[in-house]
Amino acid sequence: FDTFLKEVGDKTLGDKNQFDGITSEIPEEHSRISFTADSALNWLNAYDDEQPYFLWVSFVEPHFPFVDYGHWAEYYKDKEIPLGNLEPLSIPDNAYGEYLKKLKSIDYLGRREKDYVLNCARHYYGMISLMDQRIGDIIKAVRDRGEEDNTYLIFTSDHGEMLGQHGLMTKLMFYKGSALVPTIIQPPRDTKTGVISAPTQSIDITATILDAAGADPIEGAGGQSLLPAMQGENLDRDVVFSEICGLRGEGNYFVMAATERYRYVYD
């Protein structure tokens, strides 16, 4: 861990090097990703209670600072990776536009040179692939315990990464690179499922877990169980919501209403 800190340094908001991308000298089995996965596996393999369990495995990665490990770093070293639109933003003349200007004024958030972003992307993909590999180990442990047929597996994230799109790095905004996150729900075997095309939001995960467990929904929480929609029913929703508090100490607080096509932002 001391070696990790020495390599990465204090990568807090404001450090211009935190997106540069490096490969750690630490073996991937000693990475923070592996520590998280191994902790989950230790708990899972030791669990012998007859009651159902709820296991939340929260990886920090993929996240800045961009540090990858081992053979995944080697795998992506020379790969050409598709990048988003690196053209600069057309900034609106309003409160959200002023907020975007503040983001762009932080030197490392306004980088969009292709070579720089491509290097970031290679290390970012390396982190994702190691995490994906270790999630596979956790799923295998569930399978080896004979529990795959009666277990819900849910994968999601709290935010994305702009990775140079619109000339910006990091999160903290409502563009799709930041706000559009993956959600994959694998229900127990032989359960009908499918792709949900209607807008969804992160608080739906809570409602979905409670529904799967046969528990009552939380009054006023705002989430909606996705289980009926996974089985082909209409989600009956046209709009979802998101919120950000902006940069630390700047005093901004933005909310967004989003449909499949439009996003409305209010300060």
C-alpha positions as a Python dict, from the first residue, in 0.01 Angstrom:
ca = {
    (1, 'F'): (0, 0, 0),
    (2, 'D'): (288, 239, 75),
    (3, 'T'): (427, 166, -271),
    (4, 'F'): (87, 243, -422),
    (5, 'L'): (74, 579, -242),
    (6, 'K'): (426, 662, -356),
    (7, 'E'): (337, 591, -719),
    (8, 'V'): (2, 764, -721),
    (9, 'G'): (71, 1050, -482),
    (10, 'D'): (-204, 1264, -338),
    (11, 'K'): (-441, 1250, -634),
    (12, 'T'): (-705, 1482, -495),
    (13, 'L'): (-916, 1719, -702),
    (14, 'G'): (-676, 1980, -830),
    (15, 'D'): (-375, 1756, -907),
    (16, 'K'): (-309, 1801, -1278),
    (17, 'N'): (-149, 1456, -1317),
    (18, 'Q'): (-427, 1233, -1190),
    (19, 'F'): (-552, 1145, -1541),
    (20, 'D'): (-209, 1087, -1694),
    (21, 'G'): (-233, 709, -1662),
    (22, 'I'): (39, 485, -1521),
    (23, 'T'): (102, 113, -1479),
    (24, 'S'): (164, 7, -1122),
    (25, 'E'): (469, -193, -1020),
    (26, 'I'): (246, -374, -772),
    (27, 'P'): (133, -721, -890),
    (28, 'E'): (-235, -718, -982),
    (29, 'E'): (-312, -971, -707),
    (30, 'H'): (-213, -700, -455),
    (31, 'S'): (-412, -422, -621),
    (32, 'R'): (-705, -251, -453),
    (33, 'I'): (-933, -420, -708),
    (34, 'S'): (-810, -764, -600),
    (35, 'F'): (-827, -668, -232),
    (36, 'T'): (-1195, -584, -275),
    (37, 'A'): (-1269, -903, -468),
    (38, 'D'): (-1071, -1126, -230),
    (39, 'S'): (-1251, -974, 71),
    (40, 'A'): (-1583, -1057, -93),
    (41, 'L'): (-1470, -1411, -175),
    (42, 'N'): (-1348, -1469, 181),
    (43, 'W'): (-1684, -1357, 319),
    (44, 'L'): (-1882, -1558, 65),
    (45, 'N'): (-1685, -1881, 112),
    (46, 'A'): (-1719, -1853, 491),
    (47, 'Y'): (-2094, -1790, 487),
    (48, 'D'): (-2279, -2098, 614),
    (49, 'D'): (-2601, -1949, 751),
    (50, 'E'): (-2927, -2094, 618),
    (51, 'Q'): (-3068, -1743, 568),
    (52, 'P'): (-3035, -1571, 228),
    (53, 'Y'): (-2752, -1319, 210),
    (54, 'F'): (-2703, -975, 54),
    (55, 'L'): (-2345, -908, -57),
    (56, 'W'): (-2253, -558, -182),
    (57, 'V'): (-1910, -552, -348),
    (58, 'S'): (-1809, -190, -406),
    (59, 'F'): (-1505, -144, -630),
    (60, 'V'): (-1347, 202, -633),
    (61, 'E'): (-1214, 148, -984),
    (62, 'P'): (-1241, 240, -1265),
    (63, 'H'): (-1173, 589, -1132),
    (64, 'F'): (-898, 845, -1139),
    (65, 'P'): (-611, 824, -1073),
    (66, 'F'): (-582, 598, -1379),
    (67, 'V'): (-361, 312, -1258),
    (68, 'D'): (-372, -32, -1422),
    (69, 'Y'): (-187, -354, -1340),
    (70, 'G'): (-14, -659, -1478),
    (71, 'H'): (-112, -832, -1798),
    (72, 'W'): (-408, -601, -1865),
    (73, 'A'): (-172, -305, -1886),
    (74, 'E'): (34, -501, -2138),
    (75, 'Y'): (-278, -605, -2328),
    (76, 'Y'): (-396, -247, -2390),
    (77, 'K'): (-49, -90, -2430),
    (78, 'D'): (-66, -55, -2809),
    (79, 'K'): (-440, -94, -2864),
    (80, 'E'): (-637, 160, -3069),
    (81, 'I'): (-943, 235, -2860),
    (82, 'P'): (-1252, 416, -2998),
    (83, 'L'): (-1283, 762, -2848),
    (84, 'G'): (-1583, 992, -2819),
    (85, 'N'): (-1625, 1337, -2971),
    (86, 'L'): (-1319, 1535, -2858),
    (87, 'E'): (-1442, 1863, -3005),
    (88, 'P'): (-1483, 2147, -2752),
    (89, 'L'): (-1818, 2227, -2599),
    (90, 'S'): (-2051, 2498, -2715),
    (91, 'I'): (-2105, 2648, -2371),
    (92, 'P'): (-2449, 2801, -2304),
    (93, 'D'): (-2487, 3149, -2160),
    (94, 'N'): (-2649, 3050, -1831),
    (95, 'A'): (-2567, 2917, -1484),
    (96, 'Y'): (-2480, 2570, -1615),
    (97, 'G'): (-2253, 2730, -1875),
    (98, 'E'): (-2068, 2920, -1602),
    (99, 'Y'): (-2027, 2593, -1415),
    (100, 'L'): (-1880, 2425, -1727),
    (101, 'K'): (-1636, 2714, -1768),
    (102, 'K'): (-1513, 2651, -1414),
    (103, 'L'): (-1461, 2285, -1498),
    (104, 'K'): (-1267, 2372, -1813),
    (105, 'S'): (-1053, 2621, -1621),
    (106, 'I'): (-903, 2334, -1417),
    (107, 'D'): (-613, 2243, -1641),
    (108, 'Y'): (-640, 1863, -1629),
    (109, 'L'): (-1018, 1863, -1696),
    (110, 'G'): (-988, 2054, -2021),
    (111, 'R'): (-745, 1816, -2194),
    (112, 'R'): (-864, 1673, -2523),
    (113, 'E'): (-547, 1602, -2723),
    (114, 'K'): (-603, 1265, -2888),
    (115, 'D'): (-273, 1108, -2776),
    (116, 'Y'): (-331, 1215, -2416),
    (117, 'V'): (-691, 1089, -2408),
    (118, 'L'): (-593, 763, -2582),
    (119, 'N'): (-332, 694, -2313),
    (120, 'C'): (-594, 766, -2045),
    (121, 'A'): (-834, 528, -2218),
    (122, 'R'): (-582, 243, -2230),
    (123, 'H'): (-524, 258, -1855),
    (124, 'Y'): (-897, 306, -1792),
    (125, 'Y'): (-977, -6, -1995),
    (126, 'G'): (-705, -193, -1807),
    (127, 'M'): (-873, -114, -1475),
    (128, 'I'): (-1212, -219, -1613),
    (129, 'S'): (-1079, -550, -1744),
    (130, 'L'): (-913, -645, -1415),
    (131, 'M'): (-1234, -559, -1231),
    (132, 'D'): (-1435, -764, -1483),
    (133, 'Q'): (-1197, -1057, -1433),
    (134, 'R'): (-1240, -1045, -1056),
    (135, 'I'): (-1620, -1011, -1082),
    (136, 'G'): (-1600, -1334, -1280),
    (137, 'D'): (-1424, -1496, -983),
    (138, 'I'): (-1709, -1388, -753),
    (139, 'I'): (-1975, -1521, -990),
    (140, 'K'): (-1783, -1850, -1013),
    (141, 'A'): (-1785, -1874, -632),
    (142, 'V'): (-2164, -1830, -632),
    (143, 'R'): (-2188, -2100, -898),
    (144, 'D'): (-1956, -2335, -709),
    (145, 'R'): (-2177, -2294, -401),
    (146, 'G'): (-2470, -2418, -612),
    (147, 'E'): (-2654, -2087, -570),
    (148, 'E'): (-2663, -1948, -923),
    (149, 'D'): (-3017, -2080, -975),
    (150, 'N'): (-3163, -1874, -689),
    (151, 'T'): (-2940, -1563, -680),
    (152, 'Y'): (-2984, -1219, -832),
    (153, 'L'): (-2659, -1070, -962),
    (154, 'I'): (-2669, -693, -1017),
    (155, 'F'): (-2395, -480, -1173),
    (156, 'T'): (-2415, -101, -1187),
    (157, 'S'): (-2210, 213, -1124),
    (158, 'D'): (-2258, 553, -964),
    (159, 'H'): (-2124, 759, -1256),
    (160, 'G'): (-1932, 740, -1580),
    (161, 'E'): (-1622, 915, -1715),
    (162, 'M'): (-1617, 1180, -1991),
    (163, 'L'): (-1272, 1062, -2108),
    (164, 'G'): (-1219, 1360, -2337),
    (165, 'Q'): (-1570, 1379, -2480),
    (166, 'H'): (-1666, 1742, -2542),
    (167, 'G'): (-1311, 1829, -2436),
    (168, 'L'): (-1368, 1730, -2073),
    (169, 'M'): (-1246, 1470, -1827),
    (170, 'T'): (-1401, 1328, -1505),
    (171, 'K'): (-1771, 1328, -1398),
    (172, 'L'): (-1971, 1609, -1230),
    (173, 'M'): (-2194, 1684, -1532),
    (174, 'F'): (-2507, 1563, -1709),
    (175, 'Y'): (-2357, 1464, -2044),
    (176, 'K'): (-2404, 1097, -2123),
    (177, 'G'): (-2040, 1004, -2067),
    (178, 'S'): (-2082, 1107, -1704),
    (179, 'A'): (-2447, 1040, -1626),
    (180, 'L'): (-2530, 730, -1833),
    (181, 'V'): (-2426, 424, -1632),
    (182, 'P'): (-2443, 49, -1695),
    (183, 'T'): (-2705, -165, -1521),
    (184, 'I'): (-2707, -541, -1572),
    (185, 'I'): (-2938, -764, -1369),
    (186, 'Q'): (-2899, -1141, -1395),
    (187, 'P'): (-3200, -1303, -1226),
    (188, 'P'): (-3213, -1664, -1108),
    (189, 'R'): (-3196, -1921, -1384),
    (190, 'D'): (-3511, -1981, -1595),
    (191, 'T'): (-3648, -1634, -1511),
    (192, 'K'): (-3776, -1442, -1813),
    (193, 'T'): (-3581, -1124, -1879),
    (194, 'G'): (-3496, -874, -2151),
    (195, 'V'): (-3361, -528, -2230),
    (196, 'I'): (-3548, -234, -2075),
    (197, 'S'): (-3564, 51, -2326),
    (198, 'A'): (-3750, 297, -2102),
    (199, 'P'): (-3546, 544, -1891),
    (200, 'T'): (-3430, 407, -1555),
    (201, 'Q'): (-3246, 558, -1256),
    (202, 'S'): (-3014, 432, -986),
    (203, 'I'): (-3273, 440, -707),
    (204, 'D'): (-3467, 176, -903),
    (205, 'I'): (-3203, -74, -790),
    (206, 'T'): (-3314, -41, -426),
    (207, 'A'): (-3677, -99, -521),
    (208, 'T'): (-3579, -396, -739),
    (209, 'I'): (-3381, -563, -458),
    (210, 'L'): (-3669, -517, -213),
    (211, 'D'): (-3914, -659, -468),
    (212, 'A'): (-3690, -962, -532),
    (213, 'A'): (-3669, -1022, -156),
    (214, 'G'): (-4047, -998, -114),
    (215, 'A'): (-4013, -688, 107),
    (216, 'D'): (-4231, -378, 107),
    (217, 'P'): (-4109, -75, -91),
    (218, 'I'): (-3970, 223, 100),
    (219, 'E'): (-4237, 491, 116),
    (220, 'G'): (-4131, 809, -58),
    (221, 'A'): (-3802, 668, -187),
    (222, 'G'): (-3902, 727, -549),
    (223, 'G'): (-3756, 410, -698),
    (224, 'Q'): (-3952, 164, -911),
    (225, 'S'): (-3889, -210, -926),
    (226, 'L'): (-3749, -319, -1260),
    (227, 'L'): (-3857, -683, -1225),
    (228, 'P'): (-4191, -643, -1410),
    (229, 'A'): (-4019, -454, -1693),
    (230, 'M'): (-3751, -724, -1715),
    (231, 'Q'): (-4032, -970, -1782),
    (232, 'G'): (-4184, -763, -2063),
    (233, 'E'): (-4428, -533, -1882),
    (234, 'N'): (-4443, -160, -1955),
    (235, 'L'): (-4233, 42, -1711),
    (236, 'D'): (-4483, 327, -1757),
    (237, 'R'): (-4229, 605, -1716),
    (238, 'D'): (-4119, 884, -1948),
    (239, 'V'): (-3880, 1085, -1731),
    (240, 'V'): (-3601, 1019, -1479),
    (241, 'F'): (-3404, 1254, -1255),
    (242, 'S'): (-3047, 1320, -1149),
    (243, 'E'): (-2865, 1575, -935),
    (244, 'I'): (-2513, 1707, -878),
    (245, 'C'): (-2376, 1951, -622),
    (246, 'G'): (-2102, 2074, -854),
    (247, 'L'): (-1744, 2144, -758),
    (248, 'R'): (-1654, 2149, -391),
    (249, 'G'): (-1715, 2487, -233),
    (250, 'E'): (-1864, 2643, -549),
    (251, 'G'): (-2221, 2647, -420),
    (252, 'N'): (-2384, 2506, -733),
    (253, 'Y'): (-2666, 2257, -705),
    (254, 'F'): (-2814, 2129, -1031),
    (255, 'V'): (-3103, 1892, -1100),
    (256, 'M'): (-3184, 1724, -1429),
    (257, 'A'): (-3500, 1576, -1577),
    (258, 'A'): (-3426, 1341, -1867),
    (259, 'T'): (-3641, 1168, -2125),
    (260, 'E'): (-3513, 926, -2387),
    (261, 'R'): (-3432, 1224, -2612),
    (262, 'Y'): (-3405, 1541, -2402),
    (263, 'R'): (-3238, 1658, -2083),
    (264, 'Y'): (-3354, 1964, -1888),
    (265, 'V'): (-3114, 2115, -1634),
    (266, 'Y'): (-3216, 2355, -1356),
    (267, 'D'): (-2989, 2546, -1120),
}
